[in-house]
């Protein structure tokens, strides 16, 4: 059996997720025993026609992006979106909250007509996505888990529970109790609660858990002394495409 | 003298100072590894292996993870396997003597419940191996705003399950010999101590959190509140983070995951604490979720504590440690939910009479 041919593509993003893969170092050689990397702009020049697995980093924000993603999907057996931009629209998607003209002018000034831009969307808004690896940046253990699962022909296990779960498993003191801001109670885990564990708070970079109680989350943050405006703004940092964040009415606290 | 005082007065006891308690820890350390509460943050406590007896915190409200972490670890490798050879091996679970020091009565009560759960039907061998030679030294505590163990029938001074017990008094502690094991542990420690003959009188402890009904009445309340509006009320505030489950001293649900290494050959099967408040807990193949709403999940959690296992084991499966209330990020209190259910039940009864 020949090794699966995998490829990496970058769209609108900081390319940090791709860089994170090059940081695998210790595992990189074993990884190459398992798969053939046939296209990876950040690391090599080669290109290929078809892929067993295509990993997509970044959001879709220009007409060229749309063309490219359709093309890649046609040539890929399995397509995986990688990182918050690809999965959620991510930080990029905050631009959708402002008038497009104003944003383009702020970024490109007079040359704005040279750079056609569209409202930011996640990859799944355009093509079928088989698996999603969240995070800003994506976590390498989770990336390896998904890759190994695909190679072995099993469904990867992607968590849909709160970061609180991981903090509790690690017996971390609650950062909300310490007076810090935190979105851990409604944000997706899988990161091993790396931020709260190291004295930071959870910014919700993996997006919200499904069926998240957003009104409850706003109420929770108010209870800990944060304003409703701050709560909603921080919830929007990675999840601005979630319309409920502005709409959910907080009747408590 | 009430029944509890009568019971306590039957034990041989010694009057010791806090300094002596630390010497006792040093003494016990020579016999077996000692685990006790330590500071683990600004205002957080956790059970850790004692290196220095002066690090042990004697008076603390509660540790974050309950004592179950030593018997049902948060993360545990169950199997190592090889998918090429189709072979597997089980990591050995050592059966060793461990001394758990400075443990509160509700923790001991929670182990009694876990003992029940893990010996019903298929016996949980890993749990049983870890539990077998465990020795417990209890300690009394000052209830804080979240403790309500008295409301579920567990006194602060309840000695059941302990081998030795430390009861705080004005000058230090009373050290009570509860079992033969406990008595033997004191060999070489108590030589200079004289048993204290003075009659024990307990100060009535004030619990700030209380359940309105006697604990015997609670299972019957749960016969009538399945369709209560109270569930919705709490589901509106709850964010479903699962903290209440994970830190619950009697919750034992776990999830099992397999992970294969990069050689696509070796791998391991690991279990992790799981919780029924989590969105995917009752999700099955095809995406159907039997408890898709937070109201249903909250109801299930409470019924597991006060009705379902209680009917089989004749023990409430809530021990009043107050972890779910204390660590809840939105401030939902267990006693508030139960008291609301009681009020709802009473109102319903009134209406039915008319």
Interface residues (C-beta under 8 A of the other chain):
Chain A: X27 X30 X31 X33 X34 X144 X145 X148 X151 X152 X157 X160 X161 X162 X164 X165 X168 X169 X170 X171 X173 X174 X176 X177 X178 X182 X184 X185 X186 X209 X210 X211 X212 X213 X215 X216 X217 X219 X220 X223 X224 X251 X252 X253
Chain B: X40 X41 X42 X43 X44 X46 X64 X65 X69 X74 X75 X83 X235 X236 X237 X238 X239 X240 X241 X242 X243 X246 X247 X257 X259 X260 X261 X262 X263 X264 X272 X273 X275 X278 X279 X280 X292 X294 X327 X329 X330 X331
